[in-house]
Amino acid sequence: MKKLVLSLVLFTSLSSAAVSTAFAAPLAERASLAPMLEHVTPAVVIVSTTQTANVPESLRNLDESELRRFFSDPSARGLQSSPGRQVRGMGSGVIVDADKGYIVTNNHVIANADVINVALQDGREFKATLIGSDPSTDVALLQIDATGLEALQLAEIDEVRVGDYVVAIGNPFGVGQTVTQGIVSALGRGGLNNDNYEDFIQTDAAINMGNSGGALVNLDGELIGINTAIISGSGTSAGIAFAVPVNMIAAVMDQLEQFGEVRRGQLGVQIQDLTSAMESALQTGAGRGALVTSVLPGSAAERAGLEVSDVIVAVDKDSVDSGRDLRNIVGLLRLNQEVTLQVYRDGKKQSLNAVIGGVEESVAANEAQPNRSLADPEFLGAQLRNLDASRNAGNGGVEVVSVEQQSPAWRAGLRPGDVIYEVNRNDVESLQDFNELIAGQSPVTALSVVRQNRRMLVIVS
């Protein structure tokens, strides 16, 4: 028995050694990113800028150390200043069209620059022309007059998955081209700036100041995004970084090339995310999407036949899971572009054709209403009263007499003169009806309102 055990141990050891020896070289080759990077890194460039600093007249004769008493250390931001009022910035960029010499970078890298220079990996330097930029997506398009350029292929964004390995390439802290590796940590991130159009790829690849505008590529060397922002208390990599995805870059580039700016399409609706609580209250049948709370007169939405309480779940082939999805999709469409909207109305799915244009606004939802008596005329800071049926096409309703500014009712969107005719799609003919309906303590209260002959949906949550 002892001999048998010893034989097995020896066999296992020898077999392991044989396997290790046999596969050592191929495994090392497969583990290296070098072959892919040889093709990718020539397409990633250093972008440097110079601009005139607005230094007050009284400070212009101070030396560098004295200036630091008045301003934060410029070098900590990747900037260098001089008493000559010149400020230099540095970031990264990606060549996306070798024939035209097109380079994409971040808007914040080149914003307000007087001179933009591009340095290639092979040591050549060129003065760049700004074709156009879009602060709302933080994308800018540059052009250089150069030959022998290498460009990156754009990946299919739909094929990018959480957990995919990615490589970030850029110029952190101005030290020169640097490569870091990580994974896709999340997709569809937003909320860094609610005024912007955000659909970020999140990654844990080390990204620092100076990486902005650089490439985020997959293991096939295809561009999936340009690195844009980090979340960090120290200003250095904390493993949470964001990249603008290639589908957004391509849409913005197309317009910048033609117009020098993005001529943003708009649908003309006020919207909110359809939450599970709203779905329970409204019974739309959609389950998720962008809930239409108002349709603006004369807008693309009105011409398409959209109605209050419709839920938009897709624009052409792009699914809409939230209000932010709809805003991002429509915001990158062209004016007068024809699209098909997939909409849920009264529990049924239907298609509507729209021509993009018009004006888009936003609306906010707020706090829930506590228990109240059936005669209570106050609702979250709004004073209500019964409305004569003759003033509401014979259907009665509740009129909003006044609304205290910054109250929950005000923040939810109620305004004096509004007529509430439905609560969670139930008719309201009197103040008593209203109070009975909201006494059910639904997590969300959807108020159907008429304002200046226009129907709206006001969500209180």
C-alpha atoms as one frame of an Amber mdcrd trajectory, in Angstrom:
protein
   0.000   0.000   0.000   2.823   2.444   0.901   4.540   1.753  -2.445   1.311
   2.467  -4.306   0.798   5.804  -2.553   4.405   6.808  -3.197   4.036   5.942
  -6.853   0.930   8.106  -7.169   2.664  11.065  -5.531   5.660  10.744  -7.820
   3.423  10.429 -10.885   1.480  13.519  -9.924   4.640  15.520  -9.326   6.200
  14.453 -12.579   3.005  15.100 -14.495   2.700  18.622 -13.038   6.271  19.410
 -13.889   5.778  18.144 -17.413   2.653  20.240 -17.889   4.383  23.309 -16.436
   7.360  22.881 -18.754   5.271  22.146 -21.811   2.997  25.167 -21.494   5.249
  27.760 -19.867   6.105  29.672 -23.022   2.639  29.712 -24.646   1.017  30.805
 -21.367   3.464  33.675 -21.017   2.679  34.800 -24.533  -1.047  34.642 -23.995
  -0.758  36.544 -20.706   1.031  39.488 -22.319  -0.806  42.512 -23.694   2.251
  43.560 -25.696   1.154  42.219 -29.114  -2.155  44.073 -28.927  -0.569  47.250
 -27.574   1.951  47.366 -30.423  -0.974  48.115 -32.729  -2.947  50.334 -30.334
  -0.502  52.694 -28.643   0.527  54.578 -31.844  -3.097  55.786 -32.061  -3.040
  57.374 -28.584  -1.559  60.866 -28.499  -0.558  63.536 -25.997  -2.636  66.713
 -26.221  -1.089  69.863 -24.785  -2.711  73.282 -24.653  -1.733  76.866 -23.978
  -4.098  79.602 -22.936  -3.915  83.094 -21.524  -4.579  83.146 -17.789  -6.837
  85.810 -16.317  -4.412  87.061 -13.681  -5.474  90.317 -11.968  -3.318  93.337
 -12.755  -2.219  93.589  -9.123  -0.812  90.012  -9.185   0.987  90.009 -12.492
   4.380  90.934 -11.032   4.313  88.208  -8.354   6.640  85.244  -8.720   5.483
  81.598  -8.794   5.771  81.028  -5.027   3.767  84.167  -4.307   1.074  83.192
  -6.807   0.579  79.878  -4.974  -0.604  81.835  -1.954  -3.575  83.038  -3.993
  -4.298  80.016  -6.177  -4.249  76.246  -5.652  -1.112  74.529  -6.874  -1.453
  74.443 -10.691   0.745  71.351 -10.956  -1.784  69.403  -8.886  -4.259  69.871
 -11.716  -1.833  69.006 -14.507  -1.419  72.759 -15.215   1.611  75.011 -15.054
   1.383  78.784 -14.797   3.923  81.547 -15.204   3.977  85.261 -14.441   3.708
  85.737 -18.210   0.016  84.760 -17.843   0.375  81.621 -19.924  -1.290  78.469
 -18.602  -0.361  75.078 -20.034  -2.565  72.009 -19.800  -1.988  68.435 -20.793
  -4.194  65.454 -21.556  -4.613  62.669 -24.063  -6.401  61.934 -27.316  -7.188
  59.089 -29.708  -6.750  59.005 -33.467 -10.015  57.723 -34.948  -9.528  58.545
 -38.642  -5.994  58.257 -40.028  -6.823  59.648 -43.484  -8.508  62.801 -42.166
  -6.225  63.187 -39.160  -9.160  63.193 -36.751  -8.483  62.921 -33.022 -11.096
  62.703 -30.277 -10.449  64.004 -26.789 -12.390  65.550 -23.935 -13.878  68.999
 -24.197 -12.411  69.855 -20.800  -8.913  69.060 -22.090  -9.025  71.761 -24.789
 -11.629  74.185 -23.395 -10.571  77.852 -23.789  -7.228  76.873 -25.303  -5.474
  79.386 -27.533  -3.112  76.764 -28.976  -3.565  72.975 -29.138  -0.601  70.725
 -29.883  -0.532  66.976 -30.468   2.481  64.735 -29.872   2.553  61.280 -31.463
   4.197  58.191 -30.050   6.874  58.360 -32.781   7.997  61.781 -31.527   6.342
  63.960 -34.170   4.444  67.029 -33.011   1.684  68.951 -34.775  -0.474  71.973
 -34.164  -4.095  70.822 -34.082  -7.219  72.490 -35.386 -10.356  72.320 -33.269
 -13.168  71.052 -35.507 -15.752  71.383 -32.743 -16.588  70.433 -29.183 -19.617
  69.495 -27.105 -19.492  70.326 -23.382 -22.671  68.332 -22.700 -20.944  65.045
 -23.565 -17.383  66.297 -22.877 -16.256  65.313 -26.377 -14.079  67.357 -28.735
 -12.842  66.653 -32.259  -9.379  67.781 -33.381  -7.588  67.508 -36.723  -3.917
  67.391 -37.604  -2.247  67.494 -41.009  -0.101  64.379 -40.856   0.648  61.204
 -42.772   1.461  57.712 -41.557  -1.103  57.786 -38.768  -2.601  54.772 -37.021
  -6.275  54.867 -35.996  -8.292  52.735 -33.609 -11.313  50.769 -34.687 -14.523
  51.518 -32.786 -15.986  48.569 -30.901 -19.640  47.552 -30.932 -20.907  48.982
 -27.664 -23.635  46.345 -27.393 -20.927  43.695 -27.090 -19.277  45.345 -24.075
 -20.144  43.517 -20.842 -19.491  44.035 -17.169 -16.420  41.957 -16.327 -14.706
  42.392 -19.696 -10.988  43.110 -19.439 -10.041  46.601 -20.607  -6.868  48.624
 -21.007  -6.547  52.380 -20.420  -3.875  54.298 -22.321  -3.021  57.929 -21.724
  -0.613  60.483 -20.327  -1.159  60.609 -16.535   0.483  63.551 -14.746   2.373
  64.324 -17.961   4.867  61.486 -17.399   4.341  60.072 -20.902   2.273  57.330
 -22.458   1.174  54.841 -19.803  -0.855  51.623 -19.944  -3.040  50.290 -17.129
  -5.374  47.301 -17.030  -8.708  46.590 -15.339 -12.221  45.425 -16.043 -15.528
  47.005 -16.966 -17.012  47.627 -13.528 -20.422  48.891 -14.675 -22.284  50.207
 -17.706 -24.740  53.052 -18.125 -23.413  55.149 -15.251 -24.698  58.707 -14.869
 -25.432  61.349 -12.291 -22.006  63.016 -12.179 -23.553  66.104 -13.779 -27.307
  66.048 -14.323 -27.065  68.838 -16.909 -24.939  66.646 -19.164 -25.659  63.616
 -21.330 -24.087  60.718 -19.461 -23.964  56.995 -20.183 -20.520  56.192 -18.833
 -18.535  52.977 -18.857 -17.116  52.536 -15.359 -13.756  50.830 -14.956 -11.280
  50.072 -12.195  -8.269  50.540 -14.482  -5.940  53.108 -12.904  -6.796  56.483
 -14.448  -5.329  59.765 -13.222  -5.173  63.402 -14.234  -3.726  63.606 -17.731
  -5.475  60.395 -18.783  -8.482  62.500 -19.849  -9.247  61.952 -23.527  -7.180
  58.783 -23.659  -8.280  55.395 -24.907 -10.158  52.642 -23.140  -9.814  49.550
 -25.318 -10.863  45.909 -25.180  -8.444  43.016 -25.547  -8.959  43.098 -29.321
  -7.523  46.620 -29.350 -10.853  48.222 -30.254 -11.862  51.547 -28.759 -14.792
  51.237 -26.353 -14.545  54.717 -24.823 -12.434  57.750 -23.968 -11.460  58.226
 -20.338 -13.156  61.243 -18.856 -13.535  61.386 -15.076 -12.553  59.793 -11.804
 -14.076  59.713  -8.331 -11.369  60.254  -5.758 -10.918  62.129  -2.520  -7.212
  62.571  -3.241  -7.369  63.449  -6.937  -5.604  60.223  -7.859  -6.915  56.832
  -8.946  -9.260  55.162  -6.475 -10.418  52.435  -8.836 -13.534  54.298  -9.953
 -13.158  55.897 -13.364 -15.529  56.718 -16.197 -15.286  56.716 -19.973 -17.600
  58.164 -22.626 -18.773  55.166 -24.700 -18.000  54.882 -28.405 -21.616  55.038
 -29.553 -21.940  58.482 -27.965 -18.552  59.531 -29.349 -19.525  58.464 -32.884
 -22.829  60.350 -32.772 -21.161  63.522 -31.487 -18.253  63.271 -33.959 -20.672
  63.007 -36.863 -22.289  66.314 -35.964 -19.068  68.073 -35.013 -17.588  67.175
 -38.390 -20.591  68.592 -40.239 -21.608  71.560 -38.092 -18.785  72.228 -35.639
 -21.347  71.747 -32.872 -24.055  69.328 -31.786 -27.517  70.380 -32.909 -29.376
  68.441 -30.310 -32.704  66.817 -31.096 -35.571  67.090 -28.602 -38.933  65.403
 -28.320 -40.952  67.916 -26.318 -42.052  65.922 -23.290 -41.616  66.077 -19.557
 -40.697  62.648 -18.255 -39.935  60.604 -15.161 -38.591  57.141 -14.531 -41.363
  54.565 -14.304 -40.670  52.977 -10.925 -42.290  49.821  -9.606 -44.386  51.974
  -7.268 -45.621  54.076 -10.197 -46.361  50.959 -12.200 -48.411  49.643  -9.291
 -50.352  52.906  -9.122 -50.865  53.450 -12.863 -51.016  49.866 -14.201 -49.342
  50.864 -17.476 -48.263  47.345 -18.408 -44.774  48.576 -19.342 -42.908  47.614
 -16.197 -40.087  50.043 -16.968 -39.447  53.035 -19.213 -39.893  56.806 -19.365
 -43.275  57.981 -18.075 -44.662  60.970 -19.998 -45.913  63.547 -17.493 -46.519
  66.370 -19.969 -46.599  66.919 -23.726 -45.573  70.387 -24.870 -47.869  72.140
 -27.392 -46.535  72.177 -30.943 -43.763  69.736 -30.085 -42.592  66.633 -31.934
 -44.251  64.584 -29.218 -47.643  66.215 -29.756 -47.403  65.788 -33.524 -46.514
  62.118 -33.015 -49.601  61.592 -30.866 -47.904  61.026 -27.507 -50.197  61.464
 -24.510 -49.790  62.046 -20.806 -49.330  58.718 -18.940 -47.791  57.025 -21.993
 -44.640  55.062 -21.191 -41.863  55.152 -23.797 -39.890  51.885 -23.783 -37.862
  52.169 -27.015 -36.688  54.603 -29.682 -36.066  52.670 -32.877 -33.910  49.727
 -31.730 -32.633  51.421 -28.573 -34.424  50.307 -25.420 -35.541  52.916 -22.886
 -35.445  51.782 -19.268 -35.478  55.222 -17.665 -35.946  58.910 -18.281 -32.159
  59.312 -18.553 -32.069  56.672 -21.307 -34.645  58.621 -23.311 -32.826  61.911
 -22.780 -29.499  60.431 -23.892 -30.987  58.793 -26.981 -33.016  61.773 -28.150
 -30.232  64.215 -27.296 -27.943  62.533 -29.828 -30.506  62.410 -32.624 -30.530
  64.944 -35.410 -33.151  67.594 -35.808 -35.853  66.405 -38.215 -34.715  62.790
 -37.890 -37.576  60.295 -38.135 -37.828  57.700 -35.384 -40.277  55.058 -34.187
 -41.335  55.197 -30.545 -42.477  52.050 -28.760 -45.088  53.142 -26.234 -47.363
  51.543 -23.661 -50.800  53.160 -23.356 -53.629  51.760 -21.240 -51.753  48.487
 -20.880 -51.217  47.996 -24.620 -48.036  48.410 -26.645 -48.104  50.488 -29.802
 -45.763  52.270 -32.209 -45.730  55.998 -32.944 -43.711  57.782 -35.617 -42.027
  61.027 -34.579 -39.879  63.656 -36.281 -37.344  64.963 -33.784 -37.471  68.654
 -32.844 -39.125  70.928 -30.284 -38.340  71.687 -26.669 -37.597  69.323 -23.780
 -37.954  70.047 -20.055 -37.693  68.030 -16.860 -39.893  67.530 -13.823 -39.204
  66.370 -10.253 -41.019  64.060  -7.871 -41.200  64.480  -4.102 -42.540  63.475
  -0.720 -45.547  61.389   0.275 -48.678  62.805   1.942 -49.640  61.701   5.470
 -53.139  60.764   6.622 -55.694  63.590   6.287 -59.365  64.274   6.808 -61.813
  64.149   3.899 -62.409  67.903   4.204 -58.735  68.907   4.396 -58.023  71.548
   1.692 -54.234  71.486   2.219 -51.998  69.104   0.284 -48.226  69.237   0.799
 -48.200  73.034   0.806 -50.949  73.470  -1.821 -54.390  74.877  -0.973 -57.214
  73.096  -2.812 -60.913  73.692  -3.371 -63.803  72.125  -5.232 -64.142  73.202
  -8.820 -67.500  73.853 -10.376 -68.202  71.155 -12.958 -69.014  73.797 -15.550
 -65.357  74.879 -15.501 -64.050  71.392 -16.250 -66.244  70.133 -19.080 -68.893
  69.008 -16.625 -66.553  66.651 -14.770 -65.835  68.678 -11.662 -62.389  68.348
 -10.105 -60.178  70.035  -7.527 -58.553  73.392  -8.179 -55.152  74.373  -6.821
 -55.737  77.823  -5.282 -52.193  78.514  -4.084 -48.890  76.690  -3.619 -46.230
  77.617  -1.103 -42.926  77.987  -2.931 -40.361  75.236  -2.239 -43.060  73.117
  -0.577 -43.330  69.428  -1.573 -46.315  70.284  -3.810 -44.321  73.062  -5.498
 -41.287  70.828  -6.048 -43.493  68.086  -7.462 -44.771  70.577 -10.034 -48.215
  71.728  -8.833 -49.004  75.371  -9.597 -51.890  77.767  -8.801 -54.721  77.343
 -11.289 -54.050  73.662 -11.906 -57.138  71.458 -11.949 -56.675  67.933 -10.598
 -59.073  65.575 -12.353 -57.532  62.169 -11.586 -55.566  60.512  -8.778 -53.761
  57.347  -9.888 -56.113  57.248 -12.908 -59.243  57.459 -10.733 -61.659  60.313
 -11.454 -61.788  63.201  -9.005 -64.999  65.202  -8.832 -64.587  66.839  -5.434
 -62.206  67.527  -2.592 -63.700  64.571  -0.730 -62.943  62.280  -3.692 -59.395
  63.587  -3.750 -58.802  62.962  -0.052 -60.350  59.495  -0.193 -58.105  58.516
  -3.091 -54.850  59.738  -1.578 -55.732  58.191   1.802 -54.805  54.787   0.386
 -51.145  55.527   1.212 -49.801  54.472  -2.173 -46.007  54.979  -2.306 -46.614
  57.141  -5.375 -49.447  59.516  -6.130 -49.961  60.354  -9.798 -52.071  63.484
 -10.248 -53.610  64.094 -13.662 -53.794  67.862 -14.058 -55.145  70.405 -16.542
 -53.063  73.568 -16.843 -53.983  76.227 -19.389 -55.927  73.655 -21.421 -52.983
  71.276 -21.419 -52.996  67.902 -19.681 -50.071  66.958 -17.447 -49.059  64.260
 -15.008 -47.599  65.374 -11.668 -45.884  62.643  -9.651 -45.688  62.870  -5.864
 -43.612  60.184  -4.168
